[in-house]
Amino acid sequence: MRKRNDVGDLKADKDNIATFVEVIRRHSLAAAARHLGFPKSTVSRRLARLEEQLGTKLVHRDARRVTATSEGSRFYESVVDAVDTLNTAVATIEESTTEPKGTIRVTAPGDLGRLLLIPQFVAFLERYPDISLDLIFTNRFVDLVQEGVDVALRAARVTEPNLIARKLLPSDLRLAAHREPDIQCADITELEGHPFVLFRGRGRTQVIRLERDRGEDREGVALTVTGRINVDDYDAMAELVAAGQGIGLMPEIHIAEGVRAGRLVPIFPNWCLPSPPIHLVYPTRLLPERVRLLIDFLCAGLGAVGE
């Protein structure tokens, strides 16, 4: 290992180590460069200098990913907590003397972003005028670490072990119809005779399985339903149901919006298709102040929506 002779070398080591941590965390020089705000060439140069300083190869590079060598893995585990703690301490001191500022990248499915996040974002930006938002509304899966996203809204099970999830709202699917005429059925199985707007179906027939509480037990029913329209978006389904094109099985928040507008009516509301709740998801507990503020703001605001 090269001998360090001055404070400048120590600072270079610190910067190089912090850069190495981001490269391993994101498995990509380009992703690390975007997060750090440096050119990719700077990240590559810092990584090479650190390997020279330590006298060992720390990473393997190929066209798609950067992975740690066995020595790199051991070094990463020994320094990552210290780097994160230092970064958080510096950010806390800087932000305690100034108004929160900077950009927060947020991703969400398009329908949830429109229904839940936009009103919250407007209020948040009014409260914190020096914070900016970079919004990615998409139905595709977004890798938060690889794409440098700070916070995600997800209506799905969170299975990635490196992510932190905070439950916000239930998202069970329930039945709704066009307000006029109301569906008049004595038993839920009679719905099989009515047209449906189908979600991600194939063909004109689909089986939907619903449940309801019956004291200590849950009762289930399987309905074979038909429809002329398949959609892959719940906003579109709500619009089609409101236009009288059939019954829809959709998230409660879409039904609630339609009810408020007088365009939808719930039917057999005790029956549902249980679904994973809506979560706020983020990749680390060591958050910049602006990100922590947004998470707390959304949890408070959306928690109220769910009550």
N, C-alpha and C positions, 0 to 999 in steps of 0.2 A: 504493500500500500504506500502511495506517495505521502511523504511527510508534509504536513501543513505548517506554514511558517507565519501566517498573519491572520488578522481578523477577516480580511477579504476572502481568504480561502474558506474560513469557517462559514461565512455567509453563503459562498458559492455552494458549499456542501449542503447547507440547509435548503437552499432553493432547488438544488439537484435532487435531493431526497424527496422533497414535496412533489416535484414533477414526476419522479419515479412512482410515487404512491398513486397519483392520478392515472398514470398510464396503466398500471396493473389493475386498478379499480375499474377502469373503463375498457380494458383489453384493446386499446386503440390509441395510437399517437394522435390521430386527427381529433378524436373525441376529447382527449385530454387537452389538446391545444385549444379547442373551442371553449372548454370549461375555464381554462386558465387565462384565456384572452391573449395567447401568444401565437406566433406563426408555428406551423408544424416543424419547421427547421430548427427553431429554438428548442422545442421539446426534444427533438432527436439529438441535438448537440448537448443538452444538459444530461440526457440519459447516457450518452457516450462518455462524458466527463466523469459521471459517477462510477461507471464501470471501470474507468481508468484509475480513479482514486481508490476504489476498493480492490482493484487487481483481480476482478472476476467478472464473468458474463452473467448478467442479471435477467435478461429476457431473450426469448426466441421470437423472431418476427417472420410472418409469412404474408401473403397477399391479403388475407382477411382478418387476422387477429394477432395480437401481441400477448404472449403468455410468459409467465415467470419460469425461469430455470429453478432447479431445486434450491440453489443458493439464493436466487431472487425471492423465492417464496419465504424462506426463513428470514431474510432481511425485511421483507414487507411486513411479516407478522410482528417483527420486533420494533418497527418504527411507525406503523400506521396509526396507532392510538395516540402517540406523542404528536405526530403531525396534525391530526384532527383536533386535539386539545389545544395546540398552539394556535391553529387557524381560528378556532372558536374564540379563544381568549383575545386575540388581536381584533377580530371583528366586533366582539362585545365592547371593547374599549373604544374603538372608532365610532361605533354606532351610538354609544351612550353620550357622546359629545355632539352629535349631529342628529338631524331629522332622518328617519329611515329613508333610504334611497336605493336605487338600483332596479334591475329588471328581474322579474320572476317568470319562469316558463311553466305554463300549466297546460295539461292535456285532459280531454274529456270526450266521451261520445257526443256527437253533434246534438242529439235531442236533449241529453242531460245538461249539456252546456247552455243551451237556449233556455230550458225551463228553470234550472236551478242556479247556474253560476252567473249569468249576465246581470240579474238584479243585484246580486251580492257584490260583483266586481264594481258596478257603478258606485255603490255606497263606499266600498273600500278605497277606491281611487279618490273620492271626495275627501275622505279622512286623511289619506297619505298622499299629498300632491307630488312628492318627489319619487314615488315608486311607479314603475312601468310594468305592464303585463305583456307577455308574449304568449298568445293563446293558440293552441293546436287542437281544433275540434275535428276529430276523426274517429271512425269506427274500427280502424286497424289497431292492433296491439302495438303499444309504444314501449320500447325498452328505455326506462327512465335514465339509467346510468349511461348507456351508449349514446343517447340523444340529448343528454344534458338537461333533462326536465326536472324541475324542482318538486312539483306536486301533480298528482293525477287523481281524477275522479273515476271510480270504476264500479260498475254494477256486475261484479263477477267475483268468484272466489280468488283470494290473493294467495298464491301458492309459492311465490318467490321468497326464499328464506331471508334474503338480504333486504327486504322491504318492510317498512312499518306501516300498518294499516289502522285507521281509526274509523269505527262504524258511525255512519251518519243517519241513514234512513232505511226503512224496510223497502223492498222492491218486489214483493209478491205480485204475481200477475192475476188480474181479475177480469171479469166479463163486463162489457159495456155495449150499449146499442144507441142508435140514433134516437133522439128524444121523441120524435113524432114519426110513426106511432110507437108507443112502448111495446116491448115484447110481453105478451100475456101467456104465461105457461104456469101450470100448477106444479110441475115437476121438472127438474133440471134436464132429465133425459129427453124431454120434448124439444129441447133446443136443436136436436139432431135434424129436425125438419126445417130449420131456418138457415139461410145462407150466412156464411162467415167470410170475413177477410182473414186470410191465412198468413201466418208469419213463417217465412223461410220454409215453406212447404214445397213438395214436388208433386205436381199433378193437382187434381181438384179435390182430393180427399186427405184428411189428416185426423189422427187420433190425439185428443188432448186429455190429459189426466189431471183431475182436480181433487182437492181434499177439503174437508171441513172438520172442525172440532165437534166431538160428540161426548162432552164430559171428559172422561179419562181416556177416551179413544179418539182416533181420527178415522173418519169415513172417507172412502175414495170412490171415484166414479171415472170411467173412461168413456168419452164421447167421441163417436165417429162423425165428423162434421165435413161439410163440403163448401166450396166457394170457388168463384171465378177469378179471384184476385189473390196473388201471393205478393207479399212485400218483405223487405229486409230492414225496415226502419219503422220504429213505433210512432214517430211523428206522422209518417205517411198513413199508417194504419188508423190513427185517431182521426185524421182528415177524411179518410174513406168511410169510416164508420159514421162520422158526423154527417156525411153526405148521403147516408142511407144505403150503403153498398153491402152491409152485412153486420153481423156481430163481431166484436173483436176481443181477443184475450191480450191484455196489455198491462204495463206497470201502473200502479196506483196513481203515480204523479200525473200521468197523461189523462187518466180518467178524471182526477180532481180538477185539472185545468178545464177539461171539457164540460164538467158539471158547472163550474163557476161561470162559464160562458153560455150556459143554457143549451149546449149542443149535444151533450151525451147524458145518458142515464145509466147508473150501475144496475146490473141484473144479477140475481142470486149472489148478493154481496158476501154471504158467509162462505162461499166456495172460492178457492184460490189455487193457483199453481205456485207452491213455495219456491222462492228464488233467493240467491245470495243477496244480502243487503248491499246498499251503496256505501262504499268506503272512500275516504281520503287516503291516498297512498303516497309515501315519500321515501327516499332511499337512505336517509341517515337521521339519527337523533341530534346530531351536531349541526344545527340549522343556523344560517344567517338570520339576523333579527327580522329582516323584511319577510322572509319565508315563514318564520314562526308567527309573525303577526297575521299573515294571511290565513294560515292554518287555523289559528285560534278564532279569527273572524268568521271563517266559513263554518267551523264547528258550532259556534254560537248561533249564527244565522240560520243554518240549515237544520240544526237541532230544533229550533223553534218551528221551522216548516214541518218537521216530522211529528210534532206534538198534536 
